[in-house]
Amino acid sequence: MRKRRTAYLSGLLALTVLSGCGSSGHSSKPSASPTAAVSWKFTTLDLGIPDKVLKAPVTGKVPDDKTLHVGVTLKVSDEAWKKFGHGKSPAQRAGDVGKDLGITDAQLQKVQAYLNQAHIQAKTSKTRTSVTFDVKAGQAAKLLRTSFVTHKLNGRTYFTPDPNHPPQIPEQIKPYILAVTGLESYSVAPKARALGASAPGRALPTRAGRCIQRFPQKFASSQRVAAAYGFNQLWGQGWRGENMTVNLVEMDGYDRNDVANYVACTGAHIQLGNVNLGATEPAVGAEATLDIQMLAGLAPNLRIVDYQEDPELLNSGNGADSWAALNNALQRIIDDNADKKRPGSIVSISMGGPEGFLSQPIMQAIDQSLRILTATEQMSVFISSGDCGAFADRQYGSLDVSFPASSPYAVSVGGTRLDLAPNGARTGEVVWSDRSSLSRCENQWGSGGGVSKVFQRPSYQQAPGADNRYAASGGRQVPDISAAAINLPIYFRGNWVSSGGTSAAAPIWAAGMALVNQGLLARAHIFCYGPDTFYHALSAGAANRPYTDVVAGNNLYYPATAGFDLSTGLGSPNLPAFFNTLAANPG
């Protein structure tokens, strides 16, 4: 995958909270169709569920009236992918992205005809790469010629299709289907990454009208982070995020008063919009609050669009529903940007789950959505690498990496701790990690990282240190880059508190990339995107050194080393050098 760029010919001056609701896509209602009378020939649909999961003892039957949230990810052909990326600008892209990327009218009609016979109303994405619908379990069982049963394994109860009667779909539509999700509940729900904001005893002293004039030494305030990473030098060029957009994917809400107070105290003038994809009033959580405030503190004139899914899905007991919701949010971002040209736009995601506890279709579906965002929407997608060190499944000693950070289309972001002098100046930086309690991770063990067992190492992942002793398996290595992840002050539930995690590191880099792209658009009418950009910047940087190499500490298993490593990737931002490198050699 090559680095991409685009041309752009061209003020967000006040905090404005906007609202959006509803869902995108085209509703496909049951109707008579020339293909509805087709004689279907059936074949097995492989859901990629591990044998141990299917062979666990059956404990019962799923009630017929249980609602399943089903997603069908449609394949994108190799020929279609070739039309995108590789340096093309949005102006050169065909107007109808769906026809260029998704399946054909005739192919989509076959899929719809199959669903219509079960009276299923489905929604198709604008790109024709995703179809989603809700269906009762009994109805789905008849459609797929199976039944749904419950199992129990290692204390967990979940459902799958009957292992003795695997689901069947027509041969005529199978070639168009990449993955089907929502037909099992074994996969664990994604976890948000926010650290410490709700913990007792972490409140910071407040004075001067709810603003702290100077934070104690160890706290990495937005001004200190900006100075450490060079954001303030880009501010000095007049680049503070004007006309740039970062899209967030969240499963909790935020208190507008908290955001307003943070914005007033830091002097930011963000524009903040909501796209509510779930609950009418999402519960206030630390995750969305942290993400928004990290962006506001470092790109103060940014446009932020917060895509909020239903937080109740995280507590539903069905992890697959949570992943379906996350993918629906990605598809909504794709749809919302399919016909809009916002050069240099970015996505930031601060949640994930262990590869070893996810079904193959879930990973395939989300991986394709990330590829579409990168290749066709031309966005960088920053995803936190996880807060359980080298053990994404939260059990010490069990190596695993977090998905979707492990996708080759993600920019995976690990975590560091900034060391600060009494005057707030940066004195050093080490891997963020904590060995104080290793019984079970509650997002406190440190920077996620390691080697994927699902995704192969992409061709762009070339850097000094990347050919390490852990690379023999040939898997994708994470993280790619890193940033501060502990002792970060946010305003939450009416108080200044200390928060962090790789949840903070991802939006820190997202804010930095927004400023860099703003500068590139102003200076050279181009912008850069995709994970390959970061490896290109290192190879092209020479004396510029676009990253600060973090060489001290470990993530409870993988040590920080000179060059690339599996705790902090290429290193933390040296934003002015990163900008200068890309301005001189965008690739």
C-alpha positions as CSV (number, residue, x, y, z in Angstrom):
1,M,0.0,0.0,0.0
2,R,1.6,3.3,-1.1
3,K,1.3,6.6,0.5
4,R,-1.4,8.8,-1.0
5,R,-1.9,12.5,-1.6
6,T,-4.4,14.8,-3.1
7,A,-5.0,18.3,-4.4
8,Y,-7.1,20.9,-2.6
9,L,-8.0,24.4,-3.9
10,S,-9.4,26.3,-1.2
11,G,-13.5,28.9,10.4
12,L,-14.5,27.2,13.2
13,L,-14.4,30.0,15.7
14,A,-16.8,29.0,18.5
15,L,-17.8,25.8,20.3
16,T,-21.0,24.8,18.5
17,V,-22.8,21.6,19.6
18,L,-24.8,20.2,16.6
19,S,-27.0,17.1,16.5
20,G,-27.6,14.5,13.9
21,C,-29.7,11.4,14.0
22,G,-31.0,8.5,11.9
23,S,-29.1,6.0,9.8
24,S,-27.7,6.1,6.3
25,G,-28.1,3.8,3.4
26,H,-30.8,2.6,1.1
27,S,-33.8,0.7,2.5
28,S,-34.6,-2.5,0.5
29,K,-38.2,-3.4,1.1
30,P,-39.7,-6.8,0.1
31,S,-41.0,-6.5,-3.4
32,A,-41.7,-8.6,-6.5
33,S,-38.5,-9.0,-8.4
34,P,-37.5,-10.8,-11.6
35,T,-34.9,-12.7,-9.6
36,A,-37.3,-13.6,-6.7
37,A,-38.4,-16.8,-8.4
38,V,-34.8,-18.1,-9.0
39,S,-34.1,-21.7,-8.1
40,W,-31.6,-21.4,-5.3
41,K,-28.8,-24.0,-4.9
42,F,-27.4,-24.0,-1.4
43,T,-23.9,-24.3,0.1
44,T,-22.4,-24.0,3.5
45,L,-21.6,-20.5,5.0
46,D,-18.4,-20.7,7.0
47,L,-18.5,-18.3,9.9
48,G,-15.0,-18.9,10.9
49,I,-16.0,-19.9,14.5
50,P,-13.2,-21.9,16.2
51,D,-13.8,-25.7,16.6
52,K,-13.4,-25.4,20.4
53,V,-16.2,-22.9,20.4
54,L,-18.6,-25.0,18.3
55,K,-17.8,-28.2,20.2
56,A,-18.5,-26.8,23.6
57,P,-21.5,-28.4,25.4
58,V,-24.9,-27.3,24.1
59,T,-27.0,-25.9,26.9
60,G,-30.2,-24.9,25.2
61,K,-31.9,-23.3,22.2
62,V,-32.0,-19.6,21.3
63,P,-35.6,-18.3,21.6
64,D,-37.2,-17.8,18.2
65,D,-38.2,-14.2,19.1
66,K,-34.6,-13.1,20.0
67,T,-33.5,-10.2,17.7
68,L,-30.3,-10.7,15.8
69,H,-28.4,-7.7,14.4
70,V,-26.9,-9.1,11.2
71,G,-24.3,-7.5,8.9
72,V,-23.3,-8.8,5.5
73,T,-20.0,-7.5,4.2
74,L,-19.9,-7.7,0.4
75,K,-16.6,-8.3,-1.4
76,V,-14.7,-5.6,-3.2
77,S,-12.9,-7.0,-6.3
78,D,-9.2,-6.6,-6.8
79,E,-10.0,-4.6,-10.0
80,A,-12.1,-2.2,-8.0
81,W,-9.4,-1.6,-5.4
82,K,-6.9,-0.7,-8.2
83,K,-9.1,2.3,-9.0
84,F,-8.3,4.0,-5.7
85,G,-5.3,5.3,-3.9
86,H,-1.9,5.4,-5.5
87,G,-1.7,9.1,-5.5
88,K,-5.1,9.9,-7.1
89,S,-6.8,13.0,-5.9
90,P,-10.5,13.1,-5.0
91,A,-11.1,15.4,-8.0
92,Q,-10.0,12.5,-10.3
93,R,-12.3,10.0,-8.5
94,A,-15.5,9.0,-10.3
95,G,-18.6,10.6,-8.8
96,D,-20.4,7.4,-7.9
97,V,-18.2,5.7,-5.4
98,G,-20.7,2.8,-5.0
99,K,-20.5,1.8,-8.6
100,D,-16.8,2.0,-8.6
101,L,-16.3,0.0,-5.4
102,G,-19.3,-2.1,-4.5
103,I,-21.1,-5.0,-6.2
104,T,-23.2,-4.4,-9.4
105,D,-26.9,-3.8,-9.6
106,A,-27.5,-7.3,-10.7
107,Q,-25.5,-8.8,-7.9
108,L,-27.1,-6.6,-5.3
109,Q,-30.5,-7.6,-6.7
110,K,-29.8,-11.3,-6.1
111,V,-28.8,-10.6,-2.5
112,Q,-32.0,-8.6,-2.0
113,A,-34.2,-11.2,-3.6
114,Y,-32.8,-13.9,-1.2
115,L,-33.6,-11.6,1.8
116,N,-37.0,-10.6,0.4
117,Q,-38.3,-14.1,0.5
118,A,-38.0,-14.0,4.3
119,H,-39.6,-10.5,4.4
120,I,-36.3,-8.9,5.6
121,Q,-35.9,-5.1,5.2
122,A,-32.2,-4.4,4.7
123,K,-30.1,-1.3,4.4
124,T,-27.4,-1.1,1.9
125,S,-24.4,1.2,2.3
126,K,-23.8,3.9,-0.4
127,T,-20.7,2.1,-1.4
128,R,-22.6,-1.2,-1.8
129,T,-20.2,-3.0,0.4
130,S,-22.4,-3.6,3.4
131,V,-26.0,-4.8,4.0
132,T,-27.4,-4.7,7.5
133,F,-30.8,-5.9,9.0
134,D,-32.4,-7.0,12.2
135,V,-34.2,-10.4,12.1
136,K,-35.7,-12.7,14.6
137,A,-33.7,-15.9,15.4
138,G,-36.4,-18.2,14.2
139,Q,-36.8,-16.3,10.9
140,A,-33.0,-16.3,10.4
141,A,-32.9,-20.1,11.2
142,K,-35.4,-20.8,8.4
143,L,-33.5,-18.6,5.9
144,L,-30.2,-20.2,6.7
145,R,-31.5,-23.8,7.1
146,T,-30.1,-24.1,10.6
147,S,-31.1,-23.4,14.2
148,F,-29.4,-21.4,17.0
149,V,-28.1,-23.1,20.2
150,T,-26.4,-21.9,23.3
151,H,-23.1,-23.3,24.6
152,K,-21.0,-22.9,27.8
153,L,-17.2,-22.7,27.7
154,N,-14.8,-21.6,30.4
155,G,-17.7,-20.0,32.3
156,R,-19.0,-18.1,29.3
157,T,-22.5,-18.7,27.8
158,Y,-22.9,-17.8,24.1
159,F,-24.9,-18.9,21.0
160,T,-23.9,-20.2,17.6
161,P,-25.7,-21.9,14.7
162,D,-26.2,-25.6,15.4
163,P,-22.8,-27.2,14.8
164,N,-24.6,-30.3,13.3
165,H,-26.5,-28.1,10.8
166,P,-24.2,-25.3,9.7
167,P,-25.9,-22.3,8.0
168,Q,-26.6,-22.5,4.3
169,I,-26.8,-19.8,1.7
170,P,-27.4,-19.9,-2.1
171,E,-24.4,-20.6,-4.3
172,Q,-25.6,-17.8,-6.5
173,I,-24.7,-15.1,-3.9
174,K,-21.8,-16.7,-2.0
175,P,-19.2,-15.2,-4.4
176,Y,-20.2,-11.7,-3.4
177,I,-20.1,-12.3,0.4
178,L,-16.9,-11.6,2.4
179,A,-18.3,-12.0,5.9
180,V,-21.6,-12.3,7.9
181,T,-21.7,-11.1,11.4
182,G,-24.4,-11.3,14.2
183,L,-24.9,-15.0,14.0
184,E,-22.8,-15.8,17.0
185,S,-22.1,-14.2,20.4
186,Y,-18.8,-15.8,21.4
187,S,-16.7,-12.8,20.4
188,V,-15.9,-10.5,23.3
189,A,-17.1,-6.9,23.2
190,P,-14.6,-4.2,22.4
191,K,-13.3,-2.3,25.4
192,A,-12.9,1.4,25.6
193,R,-9.4,2.6,26.7
194,A,-10.0,5.5,29.0
195,L,-7.9,5.2,32.1
196,G,-8.5,6.6,35.6
197,A,-11.0,9.4,35.0
198,S,-13.7,7.8,37.2
199,A,-11.3,6.5,39.9
200,P,-11.6,7.9,43.4
201,G,-8.9,10.2,44.7
202,R,-7.7,11.5,41.4
203,A,-9.4,14.8,41.4
204,L,-7.0,17.8,40.9
205,P,-7.3,21.1,42.8
206,T,-9.4,23.7,40.9
207,R,-9.1,27.4,41.2
208,A,-9.7,30.5,39.2
209,G,-13.2,29.9,37.9
210,R,-12.9,26.2,37.2
211,C,-9.6,26.6,35.4
212,I,-6.2,25.5,36.7
213,Q,-3.6,28.1,36.0
214,R,-0.7,25.6,36.3
215,F,-0.9,21.9,36.8
216,P,1.4,20.1,39.2
217,Q,4.7,18.9,37.8
218,K,3.8,15.4,36.6
219,F,0.6,16.3,34.7
220,A,0.9,16.5,30.9
221,S,-1.5,19.4,30.3
222,S,-2.3,20.3,26.7
223,Q,0.2,23.1,26.7
224,R,3.0,20.8,27.9
225,V,2.1,18.1,25.4
226,A,2.0,20.8,22.7
227,A,5.5,22.0,23.7
228,A,6.9,18.5,24.0
229,Y,5.7,17.4,20.6
230,G,6.0,20.7,18.6
231,F,2.3,21.4,18.2
232,N,2.9,24.9,19.3
233,Q,5.3,25.4,16.4
234,L,2.6,24.6,14.0
235,W,0.2,26.9,15.9
236,G,2.8,29.6,15.3
237,Q,2.4,29.0,11.5
238,G,-1.3,29.8,11.9
239,W,-2.4,26.1,11.7
240,R,-4.8,25.3,14.5
241,G,-7.2,22.9,12.8
242,E,-9.3,25.3,10.8
243,N,-11.3,23.5,8.0
244,M,-10.0,20.1,9.2
245,T,-12.2,17.3,10.5
246,V,-11.6,14.4,12.9
247,N,-14.3,11.7,13.2
248,L,-14.7,9.9,16.5
249,V,-16.3,6.5,17.1
250,E,-17.7,6.2,20.6
251,M,-19.9,4.0,22.7
252,D,-20.5,6.5,25.4
253,G,-21.5,10.1,25.6
254,Y,-20.1,13.2,27.2
255,D,-21.4,16.1,29.2
256,R,-21.5,19.3,27.1
257,N,-20.8,21.4,30.2
258,D,-17.5,19.4,30.8
259,V,-16.4,20.0,27.2
260,A,-17.5,23.7,27.3
261,N,-15.4,24.2,30.5
262,Y,-12.4,22.5,29.0
263,V,-12.7,24.6,25.8
264,A,-13.1,27.8,27.7
265,C,-10.1,27.0,29.9
266,T,-7.8,26.1,27.0
267,G,-9.0,28.8,24.6
268,A,-10.2,26.3,22.0
269,H,-12.9,27.1,19.5
270,I,-13.8,23.7,18.2
271,Q,-17.0,22.9,16.3
272,L,-18.5,19.7,17.7
273,G,-21.2,17.7,16.0
274,N,-23.0,14.5,17.1
275,V,-24.3,11.7,14.9
276,N,-26.3,9.5,17.3
277,L,-26.5,5.9,16.1
278,G,-27.9,4.4,19.2
279,A,-29.4,5.5,22.5
280,T,-31.3,8.8,22.6
281,E,-29.2,10.1,25.5
282,P,-25.9,8.2,25.7
283,A,-24.6,7.8,29.2
284,V,-21.7,10.2,30.1
285,G,-18.4,8.3,29.9
286,A,-14.7,9.1,30.3
287,E,-13.9,7.8,26.8
288,A,-15.7,10.3,24.7
289,T,-14.8,13.1,27.1
290,L,-11.1,12.2,26.9
291,D,-11.1,11.9,23.1
292,I,-12.8,15.2,22.5
293,Q,-10.7,17.1,25.0
294,M,-7.4,15.8,23.7
295,L,-8.4,17.0,20.2
296,A,-9.6,20.3,21.5
297,G,-6.5,21.0,23.5
298,L,-4.1,20.3,20.6
299,A,-6.1,21.4,17.5
300,P,-8.2,24.1,19.0
301,N,-10.1,25.2,15.9
302,L,-10.9,21.7,14.7
303,R,-14.2,20.3,13.5
304,I,-15.0,17.1,15.4
305,V,-17.8,14.7,14.5
306,D,-18.7,12.3,17.2
307,Y,-20.4,9.1,16.0
308,Q,-22.1,7.7,19.1
309,E,-23.3,4.1,19.2
310,D,-25.5,2.7,21.9
311,P,-23.4,2.1,25.1
312,E,-25.9,-0.5,26.3
313,L,-24.5,-2.8,23.6
314,L,-21.3,-3.1,25.6
315,N,-23.3,-4.6,28.5
316,S,-25.7,-6.8,26.5
317,G,-23.7,-9.9,26.8
318,N,-23.4,-10.2,23.1
319,G,-20.0,-9.0,21.9
320,A,-20.9,-9.5,18.3
321,D,-23.6,-6.8,18.6
322,S,-21.0,-4.3,19.9
323,W,-18.7,-5.1,17.0
324,A,-21.6,-4.8,14.5
325,A,-22.3,-1.4,16.0
326,L,-18.7,-0.3,15.7
327,N,-18.7,-1.4,12.0
328,N,-22.0,0.4,11.4
329,A,-20.4,3.6,12.7
330,L,-17.5,3.1,10.3
331,Q,-20.0,2.5,7.5
332,R,-21.8,5.7,8.4
333,I,-18.6,7.7,8.3
334,I,-17.9,6.1,4.8
335,D,-21.4,7.0,3.7
336,D,-21.3,10.6,5.1
337,N,-18.1,11.2,3.3
338,A,-18.7,9.3,0.0
339,D,-19.9,12.4,-1.8
340,K,-18.1,15.1,0.2
341,K,-14.6,16.2,-0.3
342,R,-13.0,17.2,3.0
343,P,-9.3,16.7,2.2
344,G,-7.1,15.5,5.1
345,S,-10.0,14.2,7.2
346,I,-9.1,11.7,9.9
347,V,-10.8,9.0,12.1
348,S,-9.8,8.3,15.7
349,I,-10.9,5.1,17.5
350,S,-10.1,4.2,21.1
351,M,-11.5,0.7,21.6
352,G,-10.7,-2.8,20.6
353,G,-10.5,-6.4,21.7
354,P,-8.1,-9.4,21.7
355,E,-7.7,-11.1,18.3
356,G,-7.8,-14.5,20.0
357,F,-11.4,-14.0,21.2
358,L,-12.9,-12.6,18.0
359,S,-14.5,-14.4,15.1
360,Q,-13.0,-14.2,11.6
361,P,-16.1,-12.5,10.0
362,I,-16.0,-9.6,12.6
363,M,-12.4,-8.9,11.8
364,Q,-12.9,-9.3,8.0
365,A,-15.9,-6.9,8.1
366,I,-14.1,-4.2,10.1
367,D,-10.9,-4.6,8.2
368,Q,-12.6,-3.9,4.9
369,S,-14.3,-0.8,6.3
370,L,-10.9,0.5,7.4
371,R,-9.6,-0.2,4.0
372,I,-12.4,1.7,2.4
373,L,-11.8,4.7,4.7
374,T,-8.1,4.6,3.9
375,A,-8.1,3.8,0.1
376,T,-11.3,5.5,-1.1
377,E,-12.1,8.1,1.5
378,Q,-8.4,8.9,1.8
379,M,-8.3,9.2,5.6
380,S,-5.8,8.1,8.3
381,V,-7.5,6.0,10.9
382,F,-5.7,6.2,14.3
383,I,-6.6,3.3,16.6
384,S,-5.3,2.9,20.2
385,S,-3.2,-0.2,20.6
386,G,-4.7,-1.2,23.9
387,D,-3.9,-0.7,27.6
388,C,-3.0,-4.2,28.8
389,G,0.6,-4.3,27.6
390,A,1.4,-7.3,25.5
391,F,-1.6,-9.2,26.8
392,A,-4.7,-7.9,25.0
393,D,-6.9,-10.7,26.5
394,R,-6.3,-9.1,30.0
395,Q,-4.6,-12.3,31.3
396,Y,-0.9,-11.8,32.3
397,G,1.3,-14.2,30.3
398,S,-1.1,-14.7,27.4
399,L,0.4,-12.8,24.5
400,D,-2.2,-11.2,22.2
401,V,-2.7,-8.0,20.3
402,S,-5.8,-5.8,20.1
403,F,-8.0,-5.5,17.0
404,P,-8.8,-3.3,15.1
405,A,-5.4,-1.7,15.9
406,S,-3.8,-4.8,14.3
407,S,-5.5,-4.2,10.9
408,P,-2.9,-3.2,8.3
409,Y,-5.2,-0.3,7.4
410,A,-5.0,1.2,10.9
411,V,-2.4,3.5,12.3
412,S,-1.9,1.8,15.6
413,V,-0.9,4.1,18.5
414,G,0.8,3.0,21.6
415,G,1.4,4.8,24.9
416,T,4.3,6.6,26.7
417,R,4.9,8.6,29.8
418,L,6.3,12.1,29.5
419,D,8.8,13.0,32.2
420,L,8.5,16.7,33.1
421,A,10.7,19.1,35.0
422,P,9.2,21.3,37.8
423,N,8.7,24.1,35.3
424,G,6.7,21.7,33.0
425,A,9.5,21.2,30.4
426,R,10.0,17.8,29.0
427,T,13.0,15.9,30.4
428,G,12.4,12.4,28.8
429,E,9.9,9.8,27.7
430,V,9.5,6.1,28.5
431,V,7.1,3.3,27.7
432,W,3.9,3.6,29.7
433,S,3.5,0.5,31.8
434,D,2.5,-0.5,35.4
435,R,3.4,-3.8,37.2
436,S,1.7,-2.9,40.5
437,S,-1.2,-5.3,40.0
438,L,-1.0,-8.2,37.5
439,S,-4.0,-10.3,38.6
440,R,-6.2,-9.0,35.8
441,C,-5.9,-6.0,33.5
442,E,-8.3,-3.1,34.0
443,N,-6.7,-0.9,31.3
444,Q,-3.7,-0.1,33.5
445,W,-0.9,-2.4,32.4
446,G,0.4,-0.1,29.7
447,S,1.1,0.3,26.0
448,G,-0.5,-2.5,23.9
449,G,1.8,-4.1,21.4
450,G,3.0,-7.3,19.8
451,V,2.6,-9.4,16.7
452,S,-0.7,-10.2,15.0
453,K,-1.6,-13.9,14.5
454,V,-4.3,-12.9,12.0
455,F,-2.8,-10.2,9.7
456,Q,0.4,-10.5,7.7
457,R,3.1,-7.9,8.0
458,P,2.3,-5.3,5.4
459,S,4.9,-4.3,2.8
460,Y,5.1,-0.8,4.1
461,Q,6.2,-1.9,7.6
462,Q,9.9,-1.4,7.0
463,A,12.1,0.5,9.5
464,P,15.3,-0.1,11.5
465,G,14.3,-2.4,14.3
466,A,11.2,-3.9,12.4
467,D,13.2,-7.0,11.5
468,N,13.5,-8.0,15.1
469,R,13.5,-11.5,16.8
470,Y,9.7,-11.4,17.1
471,A,9.2,-10.8,13.4
472,A,9.8,-14.4,12.4
473,S,6.1,-15.3,12.3
474,G,5.6,-12.8,9.6
475,G,2.7,-11.1,11.4
476,R,1.7,-7.4,11.4
477,Q,3.5,-5.6,14.2
478,V,1.9,-3.1,16.5
479,P,2.0,-0.3,17.4
480,D,3.2,2.0,14.5
481,I,3.7,5.1,16.6
482,S,3.0,6.3,20.1
483,A,2.2,9.4,22.3
484,A,1.6,10.3,25.9
485,A,-0.9,8.0,27.7
486,I,-0.8,8.9,31.4
487,N,-1.2,11.9,33.7
488,L,-3.3,13.8,31.2
489,P,-5.8,16.3,32.8
490,I,-9.4,16.4,31.6
491,Y,-12.5,18.1,32.9
492,F,-14.9,15.3,33.8
493,R,-18.2,15.4,35.7
494,G,-17.5,18.9,37.0
495,N,-13.9,18.3,38.1
496,W,-10.3,18.3,36.8
497,V,-9.2,14.6,36.9
498,S,-6.2,12.7,35.7
499,S,-6.9,10.3,32.8
500,G,-5.1,8.7,30.0
501,G,-4.4,5.3,28.3
502,T,-3.7,4.8,24.6
503,S,-7.2,6.3,24.3
504,A,-5.4,9.6,24.7
505,A,-2.5,8.8,22.5
506,A,-4.7,8.1,19.4
507,P,-6.4,11.5,19.4
508,I,-3.1,13.2,20.2
509,W,-1.7,11.9,17.0
510,A,-5.1,12.5,15.2
511,A,-4.8,16.2,16.2
512,G,-1.2,16.3,15.1
513,M,-2.0,14.8,11.7
514,A,-4.8,17.3,11.2
515,L,-2.4,20.2,11.8
516,V,0.2,18.7,9.5
517,N,-2.4,18.2,6.7
518,Q,-3.6,21.7,7.2
519,G,-0.1,23.0,6.6
520,L,0.5,20.7,3.6
521,L,-2.8,21.9,2.0
522,A,-1.8,25.5,2.6
523,R,1.8,25.1,1.4
524,A,1.6,22.5,-1.4
525,H,-2.1,21.7,-2.0
526,I,-1.6,18.1,-1.0
527,F,-2.2,16.0,2.1
528,C,-0.9,12.6,3.2
529,Y,-2.8,9.7,4.7
530,G,-2.6,6.0,5.6
531,P,-0.3,4.0,7.9
532,D,2.4,3.8,5.2
533,T,2.9,7.6,5.5
534,F,4.6,7.1,8.9
535,Y,7.2,4.6,7.6
536,H,7.8,6.8,4.5
537,A,8.4,9.8,6.7
538,L,11.1,7.9,8.6
539,S,12.9,6.8,5.5
540,A,12.6,10.3,3.9
541,G,13.3,12.2,7.1
542,A,17.1,11.9,7.2
543,A,18.4,14.6,9.6
544,N,14.8,15.8,10.2
545,R,14.0,12.9,12.6
546,P,10.2,13.0,12.5
547,Y,9.9,10.9,15.7
548,T,11.4,10.9,19.1
549,D,12.7,7.4,19.6
550,V,11.6,5.9,22.9
551,V,14.3,3.6,24.1
552,A,13.5,3.0,27.8
553,G,10.9,0.7,29.4
554,N,8.7,-2.1,28.2
555,N,5.0,-3.1,27.9
556,L,5.5,-6.0,30.4
557,Y,7.0,-8.1,27.7
558,Y,8.4,-6.3,24.7
559,P,11.2,-3.9,25.4
560,A,11.7,-0.4,24.0
561,T,14.8,-0.4,21.7
562,A,16.6,1.9,19.3
563,G,14.4,2.2,16.2
564,F,11.1,0.4,15.8
565,D,9.8,-1.7,18.7
566,L,6.7,-3.5,19.9
567,S,6.0,-1.1,22.8
568,T,6.1,2.3,21.0
569,G,6.6,1.6,17.3
570,L,8.5,4.3,15.5
571,G,8.3,6.7,18.5
572,S,6.4,9.8,19.6
573,P,5.7,12.9,17.5
574,N,8.4,15.4,16.5
575,L,5.6,17.3,14.7
576,P,7.6,20.1,13.0
577,A,10.2,17.6,11.6
578,F,7.3,15.3,10.5
579,F,5.7,18.2,8.7
580,N,8.9,19.4,7.1
581,T,9.7,15.8,5.9
582,L,6.4,15.4,4.2
583,A,6.4,18.9,2.7
584,A,9.8,18.2,1.1
585,N,9.0,14.6,0.1
586,P,5.3,13.7,0.2
587,G,6.1,10.5,-1.8
